[in-house]
Amino acid sequence: MPENLSSQVCTACRGDADKLGKVEIRQHMDEIHGDWELVDDHHVQRQLDFDNFEETLKFVNEVAEIAEEQGHHPEIEFTYGEATVRFYTHKIDGLHENDFICAAKVDELV
């Protein structure tokens, strides 16, 4: 049985790495929390709501810790009570397994 995405570790991605195909993307979408949105088969994003700014900032900092540990960094937008996390692999301008590994790790925070 394959390893749970959240227990995996990101691998270094080179610029000549292949983007995930539609079938692989759909399989990985089934492995992460249903609140992630697939946008144009290019990136995955999730918007989360919080009660106040302090909780939002705490979440953003926890995502930043994951990003540093994994060496894979999302785009994060946040304001009072709301944060959006967006993963895609910049080197290939598309989705890689690393994006889904990190999304699964973010799921464990909420």
Backbone as numpy.savetxt, mean C-alpha at the origin, in Angstrom:
# Nx Ny Nz CAx CAy CAz Cx Cy Cz
0.88 -23.72 0.69 0.03 -22.53 0.69 0.92 -21.29 0.69
0.60 -20.29 -0.15 1.44 -19.10 -0.20 1.38 -18.31 1.11
2.46 -17.62 1.34 2.57 -16.78 2.53 1.56 -15.64 2.48
1.03 -15.27 3.65 0.17 -14.11 3.78 0.96 -12.87 3.34
0.35 -12.00 2.56 1.05 -10.81 2.07 1.66 -9.99 3.20
0.94 -9.83 4.30 1.43 -8.96 5.37 2.65 -9.53 6.07
2.92 -10.83 5.91 4.10 -11.43 6.53 5.31 -11.42 5.60
5.11 -10.99 4.37 6.20 -10.95 3.41 7.00 -9.65 3.54
8.16 -9.64 2.93 9.04 -8.48 2.96 9.24 -8.00 1.52
9.22 -6.69 1.34 9.43 -6.13 0.01 10.83 -6.46 -0.49
10.90 -6.67 -1.79 12.19 -6.92 -2.43 12.58 -5.67 -3.21
13.88 -5.49 -3.37 14.34 -4.33 -4.15 13.80 -4.45 -5.57
13.24 -3.37 -6.06 12.62 -3.36 -7.39 13.50 -2.55 -8.32
13.85 -3.16 -9.45 14.64 -2.46 -10.45 13.73 -1.83 -11.49
14.25 -0.87 -12.19 13.47 -0.18 -13.20 13.04 -1.05 -14.36
13.71 -2.19 -14.54 13.32 -3.09 -15.62 12.41 -4.22 -15.15
11.94 -4.13 -13.91 11.00 -5.14 -13.39 9.68 -5.04 -14.14
9.00 -6.16 -14.25 7.70 -6.18 -14.92 6.61 -5.66 -14.00
5.69 -4.91 -14.57 4.49 -4.51 -13.84 3.61 -5.76 -13.71
2.79 -5.78 -12.68 1.84 -6.88 -12.54 0.80 -6.80 -13.64
0.39 -7.96 -14.14 -0.68 -8.02 -15.13 -2.04 -7.97 -14.45
-3.07 -7.82 -15.23 -4.44 -7.69 -14.71 -4.84 -8.86 -13.82
-4.47 -10.08 -14.20 -4.85 -11.27 -13.41 -4.14 -11.23 -12.06
-2.85 -10.92 -12.06 -2.10 -10.85 -10.81 -2.63 -9.72 -9.91
-2.97 -8.61 -10.52 -3.52 -7.49 -9.74 -4.82 -7.91 -9.07
-5.71 -8.56 -9.81 -7.00 -8.98 -9.25 -6.80 -9.98 -8.12
-5.84 -10.89 -8.28 -5.56 -11.87 -7.22 -5.10 -11.16 -5.95
-4.19 -10.20 -6.11 -3.70 -9.47 -4.94 -4.79 -8.58 -4.34
-5.66 -8.03 -5.16 -6.76 -7.22 -4.62 -7.63 -8.06 -3.70
-7.78 -9.34 -4.01 -8.57 -10.23 -3.16 -7.88 -10.54 -1.84
-6.58 -10.28 -1.77 -5.80 -10.60 -0.57 -5.70 -9.43 0.41
-6.10 -8.24 -0.02 -6.03 -7.08 0.88 -7.44 -6.66 1.27
-7.53 -5.81 2.27 -8.81 -5.34 2.79 -9.65 -4.73 1.68
-10.93 -4.96 1.71 -11.83 -4.51 0.66 -11.95 -3.02 0.47
-11.40 -2.23 1.38 -11.50 -0.78 1.25 -10.44 -0.17 0.34
-9.53 -0.99 -0.17 -8.54 -0.49 -1.12 -9.20 -0.36 -2.48
-8.89 0.71 -3.16 -9.43 0.97 -4.49 -8.32 0.80 -5.52
-8.60 0.08 -6.57 -7.68 -0.05 -7.69 -7.98 1.08 -8.67
-6.99 1.86 -9.02 -7.19 3.00 -9.91 -6.38 2.78 -11.20
-7.11 2.58 -12.29 -6.52 2.46 -13.64 -5.44 1.38 -13.73
-5.55 0.32 -12.94 -4.53 -0.73 -12.90 -3.13 -0.15 -12.70
-3.07 1.04 -12.11 -1.80 1.76 -11.90 -1.41 1.86 -10.43
-2.39 2.08 -9.56 -2.10 2.19 -8.14 -3.29 1.73 -7.30
-2.99 1.45 -6.04 -4.05 1.13 -5.09 -4.04 2.22 -4.04
-5.24 2.59 -3.59 -5.33 3.62 -2.57 -6.46 3.31 -1.61
-6.28 3.81 -0.41 -7.30 3.62 0.63 -7.44 4.91 1.41
-8.66 5.33 1.59 -8.97 6.52 2.38 -9.49 6.05 3.73
-8.96 6.62 4.80 -9.37 6.25 6.15 -9.80 7.48 6.92
-10.77 7.29 7.79 -11.28 8.38 8.62 -10.88 8.16 10.07
-10.61 9.27 10.76 -10.21 9.24 12.15 -11.01 10.29 12.92
-11.00 10.19 14.24 -11.79 11.11 15.07 -11.17 12.49 15.20
-9.85 12.57 15.04 -9.20 13.87 15.24 -7.85 13.90 14.55
-7.20 15.02 14.60 -5.92 15.19 13.93 -4.84 14.31 14.55
-4.84 14.21 15.87 -3.81 13.42 16.56 -3.84 11.95 16.12
-5.04 11.36 16.01 -5.16 9.98 15.55 -4.71 9.84 14.10
-5.05 10.83 13.30 -4.64 10.81 11.89 -3.12 10.84 11.78
-2.51 11.74 12.51 -1.05 11.87 12.47 -0.37 10.61 13.00
-0.91 10.00 14.03 -0.36 8.75 14.56 -0.38 7.67 13.48
-1.49 7.56 12.76 -1.60 6.59 11.68 -0.57 6.87 10.58
-0.47 8.12 10.17 0.49 8.50 9.12 1.91 8.14 9.55
2.24 8.38 10.80 3.58 8.04 11.29 3.81 6.53 11.31
2.77 5.76 11.63 2.88 4.30 11.62 3.08 3.79 10.18
2.38 4.39 9.23 2.58 4.02 7.82 4.01 4.37 7.40
4.51 5.51 7.85 5.88 5.91 7.52 6.90 4.92 8.07
6.65 4.38 9.25 7.54 3.37 9.83 7.56 2.11 8.96
6.40 1.68 8.52 6.32 0.52 7.63 7.11 0.80 6.35
6.89 1.97 5.79 7.57 2.34 4.54 9.08 2.29 4.70
9.58 2.82 5.79 11.02 2.80 6.02 11.53 1.38 6.22
10.80 0.57 6.98 11.21 -0.82 7.21 11.26 -1.60 5.89
10.30 -1.34 5.02 10.19 -2.09 3.77 10.97 -1.46 2.62
11.40 -0.22 2.79 12.09 0.47 1.70 11.17 0.71 0.52
9.89 0.91 0.83 8.89 1.11 -0.22 7.92 2.18 0.28
7.88 3.31 -0.38 7.22 4.49 0.19 5.97 4.90 -0.59
4.86 5.08 0.13 3.60 5.48 -0.51 3.50 6.99 -0.63
2.50 7.40 -1.35 2.07 8.79 -1.31 1.01 8.85 -0.22
1.12 9.82 0.66 0.15 9.96 1.76 -0.35 11.39 1.76
-1.66 11.54 1.77 -2.29 12.85 1.94 -3.10 12.78 3.22
-3.00 13.83 4.05 -3.81 13.80 5.26 -4.19 15.20 5.71
-5.28 15.22 6.43 -5.81 16.44 7.00 -6.54 16.03 8.28
-7.20 16.96 8.90 -7.92 16.66 10.13 -8.89 15.49 9.91
-8.65 14.37 10.59 -9.59 13.26 10.58 -9.62 12.41 9.33
-8.66 12.57 8.41 -8.71 11.82 7.16 -7.30 11.63 6.60
-7.05 10.42 6.10 -5.77 10.14 5.44 -6.03 9.25 4.23
-5.30 9.50 3.15 -5.34 8.65 1.97 -3.94 8.14 1.73
-3.83 6.81 1.60 -2.55 6.16 1.33 -2.62 5.58 -0.07
-1.59 5.85 -0.87 -1.56 5.40 -2.27 -0.24 4.69 -2.54
-0.32 3.45 -3.02 0.87 2.69 -3.36 0.94 2.41 -4.85
2.10 2.64 -5.41 2.49 2.12 -6.72 4.01 2.20 -6.75
4.60 1.52 -7.68 6.06 1.47 -7.74 6.53 2.49 -8.77
7.17 3.52 -8.27 7.59 4.64 -9.11 8.55 4.21 -10.21
9.47 3.29 -9.90 10.48 2.88 -10.88 9.88 2.26 -12.13
8.71 1.62 -11.97 8.08 0.98 -13.13 6.77 1.67 -13.51
6.42 2.73 -12.77 5.19 3.48 -13.00 3.97 2.56 -13.09
3.88 1.69 -12.11 2.76 0.77 -12.06 2.83 -0.09 -10.81
2.06 -1.16 -10.81 1.94 -2.00 -9.62 2.93 -3.17 -9.64
3.49 -3.42 -8.47 4.43 -4.51 -8.21 3.92 -5.22 -6.96
4.36 -6.42 -6.73 3.92 -7.14 -5.53 4.22 -6.35 -4.25
5.30 -5.58 -4.24 5.63 -4.76 -3.07 4.49 -3.85 -2.66
3.74 -3.33 -3.62 2.63 -2.43 -3.30 1.56 -3.15 -2.48
1.31 -4.39 -2.82 0.30 -5.16 -2.12 0.81 -5.66 -0.76
2.09 -5.95 -0.67 2.68 -6.31 0.62 2.50 -5.15 1.59
2.84 -3.95 1.14 2.71 -2.78 2.02 1.25 -2.46 2.34
0.36 -2.61 1.36 -1.06 -2.38 1.62 -1.57 -3.34 2.70
-1.15 -4.60 2.63 -1.55 -5.58 3.64 -1.01 -5.22 5.02
0.19 -4.67 5.07 0.76 -4.25 6.34 0.00 -3.04 6.90
-0.41 -2.13 6.03 -1.22 -1.00 6.47 -2.55 -1.48 7.02
-3.14 -2.49 6.38 -4.40 -3.06 6.88 -4.30 -3.50 8.32
-3.15 -3.99 8.73 -2.98 -4.46 10.10 -2.98 -3.32 11.12
-2.81 -2.09 10.66 -2.81 -0.95 11.57 -4.22 -0.54 11.99
-5.20 -0.86 11.16 -6.58 -0.40 11.41 -7.51 -1.53 11.72
